[in-house]
């Protein structure tokens, strides 16, 4: 018989730069499967440190990526007990945001998901009715259960969707279907693709805030 239990746990996350009165953009960024937050956040080093403060949560499920048990990666969700795991992850993100105490009225709040992180970013915004100025989805799958009304609390949301034209993971036909679906959901969406594969092309970061 399967049972469940509630308990308290401690989980880490990483930040880059300092959140000050000079900060213009606060980024909440979700890594893809196989990353650790402390490595993923390095992609954002090129952004102006005075203008940009980056918050990078850590996916809770860690595993060894190689047979020598030296390289560690992490995953946000699997098909096992998904509904409960989604709620656990969203509770964790809520705690991170509460601790950071961001004044959303004084900054541009940017939510970015890469690969598996897209599913977390979009579910958090929709399920928690969270405000943000910009949503960036890179090389990820938009959750099947989400529809346009899940984002009705964000009528002025600027959205970006990016996929590598040589992404070895996604079928171009399915990418086009997802783009058409998102165009219907997000009137202010911008499609910005690149010629690479399943990568986080940080040369596009400045376009996301222009």
Secondary structure as the mmCIF struct_conf table of DSSP 4:
data_model
#
loop_
_struct_conf.conf_type_id
_struct_conf.id
_struct_conf.beg_label_comp_id
_struct_conf.beg_label_asym_id
_struct_conf.beg_label_seq_id
_struct_conf.end_label_comp_id
_struct_conf.end_label_asym_id
_struct_conf.end_label_seq_id
STRN STRN1 UNK A 13 UNK A 16
BEND BEND1 UNK A 17 UNK A 17
TURN_TY1_P TURN_TY1_P1 UNK A 21 UNK A 22
STRN STRN2 UNK A 25 UNK A 30
TURN_TY1_P TURN_TY1_P2 UNK A 33 UNK A 34
HELX_RH_AL_P HELX_RH_AL_P1 UNK A 37 UNK A 40
HELX_RH_3T_P HELX_RH_3T_P1 UNK A 41 UNK A 44
TURN_TY1_P TURN_TY1_P3 UNK A 45 UNK A 46
BEND BEND2 UNK A 47 UNK A 47
TURN_TY1_P TURN_TY1_P4 UNK A 49 UNK A 51
STRN STRN3 UNK A 52 UNK A 57
BEND BEND3 UNK A 60 UNK A 60
STRN STRN4 UNK A 61 UNK A 64
BEND BEND4 UNK A 66 UNK A 66
TURN_TY1_P TURN_TY1_P5 UNK A 67 UNK A 68
BEND BEND5 UNK A 69 UNK A 69
STRN STRN5 UNK A 72 UNK A 75
BEND BEND6 UNK A 76 UNK A 76
BEND BEND7 UNK A 79 UNK A 79
TURN_TY1_P TURN_TY1_P6 UNK A 80 UNK A 81
HELX_RH_AL_P HELX_RH_AL_P2 UNK A 82 UNK A 100
TURN_TY1_P TURN_TY1_P7 UNK A 101 UNK A 101
TURN_TY1_P TURN_TY1_P8 UNK A 104 UNK A 105
BEND BEND8 UNK A 106 UNK A 107
STRN STRN6 UNK A 108 UNK A 114
TURN_TY1_P TURN_TY1_P9 UNK A 115 UNK A 116
HELX_RH_AL_P HELX_RH_AL_P3 UNK A 117 UNK A 127
TURN_TY1_P TURN_TY1_P10 UNK A 128 UNK A 129
BEND BEND9 UNK A 133 UNK A 133
STRN STRN7 UNK A 134 UNK A 138
BEND BEND10 UNK A 139 UNK A 139
HELX_LH_PP_P HELX_LH_PP_P1 UNK A 141 UNK A 143
TURN_TY1_P TURN_TY1_P11 UNK A 144 UNK A 145
HELX_RH_3T_P HELX_RH_3T_P2 UNK A 148 UNK A 151
TURN_TY1_P TURN_TY1_P12 UNK A 152 UNK A 153
TURN_TY1_P TURN_TY1_P13 UNK A 155 UNK A 156
STRN STRN8 UNK A 158 UNK A 162
STRN STRN9 UNK A 164 UNK A 164
TURN_TY1_P TURN_TY1_P14 UNK A 165 UNK A 166
BEND BEND11 UNK A 168 UNK A 170
HELX_RH_AL_P HELX_RH_AL_P4 UNK A 172 UNK A 185
TURN_TY1_P TURN_TY1_P15 UNK A 187 UNK A 188
STRN STRN10 UNK A 189 UNK A 191
STRN STRN11 UNK A 194 UNK A 194
BEND BEND12 UNK A 195 UNK A 199
HELX_RH_3T_P HELX_RH_3T_P3 UNK A 202 UNK A 204
HELX_RH_AL_P HELX_RH_AL_P5 UNK A 205 UNK A 209
#
